[in-house]
Amino acid sequence: RRHRHRSLLVYCREAGEFLHHDSCRSANRCHAEQLFHGVSGFVDDGGEPPRFTPQQTNAHDCGLFVMAIAKVVYDWYVARGGCADGEDRWFAALKEEVDADAVDKLRDEVLSLMEP
């Protein structure tokens, strides 16, 4: 069975841009670009790549990284009521909050939800 890598493509409507977060050195870049081209005709886009995305150190944590990154993006968005303000977006929060230790903690949280 072939491993499927997960990454996150975020659309910031207020800024009109897509940001791709890939924790495995842009392994899904071509897939993100295909999705971007498929939907970009429906939205305005600046197309700027992210400046920082936390990187996994193994071949199996991509889903947990997507979950951790999505949570940081969501929390950042809710705290500001949108994403039009701030050129840095949520990248400073990613750098501070998402790393291998945070993903290990998230793994434990997810596993505890599945225990009877």
Secondary structure, DSSP 8 states (H G I E B T S, - for coil): -------EEEEETTTTEEEEE-TTTTTTHHHHHHHHHHHGGGS-------S-----SSSS-HHHHHHHHHHHHHHHHHHHTSSSS-TTTTHHHHHHH-SHHHHHHHHHHHHHHH--
